[in-house]
Amino acid sequence: VKFLADLEDDGLLIKVADALATLNFNEGEKIINKGDVGEVFYIVKEGRVKVHDIGFGDSQYVDQILGPGDFFGERALLTGEPRAADITAEVASVCLCLSRENFE
């Protein structure tokens, strides 16, 4: 995953991989609610998710569809800022998840 690609220490990459949890989401299930506190980073393993109601301040963005290998929620690990969009499973989906606690 591009977000973690700069980790050059193989030992650190193994620790990150070991810290990943697997979560299953049903079609239509909300994964992230805009405005919530961000505590988890997600990598889509299977399925499709829709990023919608995307906005930062006065800026609004076009909805996005993410699939296997795509990721979201990285700002939660880096800044702790509130979520900037809603994310919903378009189909039954599986995500690998990394909490901020485990990341730190």
Residue frames as qw, qx, qy, qz and C-alpha x, y, z in Angstrom:
[[0.000, 0.891, 0.454, 0.000, 0.00, 0.00, 0.00],
 [0.402, 0.647, -0.026, 0.647, 1.46, 3.33, -1.07],
 [0.387, -0.842, 0.054, -0.373, 0.81, 4.95, 2.33],
 [0.785, -0.552, 0.279, 0.049, 3.09, 2.42, 4.05],
 [0.857, 0.451, -0.036, 0.249, 5.57, 2.01, 1.17],
 [0.204, 0.819, -0.355, 0.403, 8.12, 4.39, 2.68],
 [0.728, -0.576, 0.345, -0.136, 8.69, 2.12, 5.66],
 [0.511, 0.620, -0.595, -0.016, 12.16, 0.82, 4.89],
 [0.211, -0.390, 0.829, -0.341, 12.62, -1.33, 7.98],
 [0.540, -0.049, -0.771, -0.334, 11.41, -4.87, 7.23],
 [0.245, -0.191, -0.823, 0.476, 10.96, -5.48, 10.95],
 [0.222, 0.249, 0.283, -0.899, 8.64, -2.49, 11.18],
 [0.518, 0.106, -0.485, -0.696, 6.64, -3.68, 8.16],
 [0.447, -0.118, -0.886, 0.015, 6.20, -7.07, 9.83],
 [0.049, -0.248, -0.648, 0.719, 4.96, -5.37, 13.01],
 [0.392, 0.214, -0.050, -0.893, 2.45, -3.34, 10.99],
 [0.540, 0.038, -0.711, -0.448, 1.26, -6.47, 9.14],
 [0.337, -0.164, -0.879, 0.296, 0.87, -8.32, 12.44],
 [0.073, 0.255, 0.469, -0.843, -1.18, -5.44, 13.87],
 [0.377, 0.009, -0.422, -0.824, -3.75, -5.51, 11.03],
 [0.421, 0.200, 0.780, -0.418, -7.22, -6.77, 11.90],
 [0.053, -0.169, -0.764, -0.620, -9.79, -8.02, 9.38],
 [0.339, 0.340, 0.494, -0.725, -13.28, -6.52, 9.36],
 [0.139, 0.329, 0.828, 0.432, -16.23, -7.59, 7.20],
 [0.248, 0.313, 0.185, -0.898, -18.86, -5.09, 6.06],
 [0.427, 0.473, 0.771, -0.004, -22.26, -5.86, 4.55],
 [0.201, 0.430, 0.473, 0.743, -23.57, -4.12, 1.43],
 [0.207, -0.769, -0.309, -0.520, -24.82, -0.67, 2.44],
 [0.671, -0.598, -0.298, 0.321, -23.10, -0.73, 5.83],
 [0.059, 0.956, -0.157, 0.241, -21.58, 2.58, 6.94],
 [0.819, 0.031, -0.298, 0.489, -17.87, 2.19, 7.70],
 [0.348, -0.126, -0.221, 0.902, -17.03, 5.82, 8.55],
 [0.006, -0.872, -0.490, 0.001, -19.27, 8.70, 9.54],
 [0.334, 0.592, -0.016, 0.734, -18.14, 12.18, 8.52],
 [0.278, -0.750, 0.136, -0.584, -17.16, 14.24, 11.56],
 [0.901, -0.427, -0.079, 0.011, -16.34, 11.26, 13.81],
 [0.310, -0.777, 0.538, 0.102, -12.96, 11.04, 15.49],
 [0.787, 0.453, -0.407, -0.093, -10.58, 9.05, 13.31],
 [0.590, -0.577, 0.552, -0.118, -8.96, 6.11, 15.07],
 [0.773, 0.013, 0.621, 0.130, -8.56, 3.51, 12.30],
 [0.204, 0.553, -0.555, -0.587, -6.85, 3.23, 8.90],
 [0.818, 0.226, 0.476, -0.229, -8.44, 0.84, 6.37],
 [0.041, 0.376, -0.750, -0.543, -7.14, -1.10, 3.36],
 [0.817, 0.228, 0.061, -0.526, -9.79, -2.60, 1.06],
 [0.352, -0.290, 0.878, 0.144, -8.99, -6.29, 0.67],
 [0.126, 0.297, 0.884, 0.339, -12.18, -7.38, -1.13],
 [0.087, 0.755, 0.633, -0.151, -15.26, -5.59, -2.44],
 [0.227, 0.488, 0.205, 0.818, -15.97, -1.90, -3.12],
 [0.226, -0.632, -0.500, 0.547, -16.58, 1.08, -0.88],
 [0.206, 0.759, 0.321, 0.528, -17.97, 4.50, -1.73],
 [0.339, -0.292, -0.274, 0.851, -16.44, 7.68, -0.33],
 [0.014, 0.673, 0.517, 0.528, -19.18, 10.32, -0.33],
 [0.300, -0.928, -0.198, -0.097, -20.13, 13.65, 1.21],
 [0.729, -0.047, -0.083, 0.678, -16.45, 14.56, 0.97],
 [0.071, 0.905, 0.116, 0.404, -15.63, 18.00, 2.25],
 [0.587, -0.219, -0.282, 0.727, -12.96, 20.03, 3.96],
 [0.046, -0.382, -0.138, 0.913, -14.22, 23.42, 5.12],
 [0.491, 0.563, 0.105, -0.656, -15.99, 25.04, 2.17],
 [0.256, 0.418, -0.747, -0.450, -14.52, 22.62, -0.39],
 [0.836, 0.095, 0.418, -0.341, -16.59, 19.73, -1.71],
 [0.021, -0.427, 0.820, 0.381, -15.32, 16.83, -3.82],
 [0.729, 0.142, -0.433, -0.510, -16.77, 14.24, -6.22],
 [0.877, -0.274, 0.323, -0.227, -17.67, 10.83, -4.75],
 [0.228, 0.566, -0.782, -0.125, -15.04, 8.12, -5.15],
 [0.974, -0.079, -0.046, -0.207, -15.23, 4.34, -5.46],
 [0.087, -0.660, 0.742, -0.077, -12.39, 2.34, -3.88],
 [0.953, 0.065, -0.221, -0.196, -11.57, -1.31, -4.48],
 [0.929, -0.269, 0.005, 0.255, -8.98, -3.93, -3.50],
 [0.677, 0.119, -0.026, 0.725, -5.61, -2.36, -2.68],
 [0.009, -0.684, -0.070, -0.726, -7.08, 1.10, -2.12],
 [0.440, -0.290, -0.626, 0.575, -6.99, 2.63, 1.34],
 [0.169, -0.728, -0.189, -0.637, -8.71, 5.31, 3.40],
 [0.654, -0.734, -0.170, -0.063, -8.56, 6.83, 6.86],
 [0.733, 0.156, -0.240, 0.617, -4.82, 7.50, 6.79],
 [0.016, -0.647, 0.125, -0.752, -5.37, 11.01, 8.19],
 [0.756, -0.594, -0.115, -0.251, -6.67, 9.34, 11.35],
 [0.888, -0.178, -0.131, 0.404, -3.23, 7.89, 11.98],
 [0.530, 0.297, -0.034, 0.794, -1.33, 11.05, 11.13],
 [0.012, -0.405, 0.037, -0.913, -3.40, 13.97, 12.42],
 [0.075, -0.331, -0.810, 0.479, -6.28, 12.75, 14.56],
 [0.262, 0.089, -0.097, -0.956, -8.57, 15.17, 12.69],
 [0.634, 0.271, 0.533, -0.491, -12.29, 14.36, 12.40],
 [0.509, 0.229, 0.757, 0.339, -13.35, 12.24, 9.42],
 [0.093, 0.389, -0.211, -0.892, -13.80, 14.33, 6.27],
 [0.504, 0.109, -0.561, -0.648, -16.25, 12.01, 4.47],
 [0.826, -0.069, 0.396, -0.396, -18.78, 9.23, 4.85],
 [0.224, 0.374, -0.855, -0.282, -17.68, 5.80, 3.63],
 [0.796, 0.050, 0.346, -0.494, -20.16, 3.02, 2.88],
 [0.381, -0.132, 0.878, 0.258, -19.70, -0.52, 1.57],
 [0.504, 0.308, -0.326, -0.738, -21.16, -0.68, -1.95],
 [0.837, 0.035, -0.504, -0.211, -21.03, -4.48, -1.86],
 [0.866, -0.493, 0.021, 0.079, -20.04, -6.98, 0.81],
 [0.409, 0.769, -0.373, 0.321, -16.45, -5.95, 1.57],
 [0.844, -0.390, -0.161, 0.332, -13.46, -6.99, 3.63],
 [0.167, 0.896, -0.236, 0.337, -10.99, -4.44, 4.99],
 [0.722, -0.089, -0.402, 0.556, -7.69, -4.74, 6.79],
 [0.231, -0.913, -0.122, -0.312, -7.59, -2.25, 9.65],
 [0.597, 0.069, -0.403, 0.691, -4.87, -0.59, 11.67],
 [0.337, -0.874, -0.346, 0.050, -5.73, 1.42, 14.78],
 [0.146, 0.872, -0.250, 0.395, -3.88, 4.59, 15.68],
 [0.666, -0.642, 0.352, -0.142, -2.90, 2.94, 18.97],
 [0.915, -0.021, 0.324, 0.241, -1.18, 0.06, 17.15],
 [0.580, 0.724, 0.033, 0.373, 0.34, 2.41, 14.57],
 [0.125, -0.896, 0.302, -0.300, 2.01, 4.54, 17.23]]
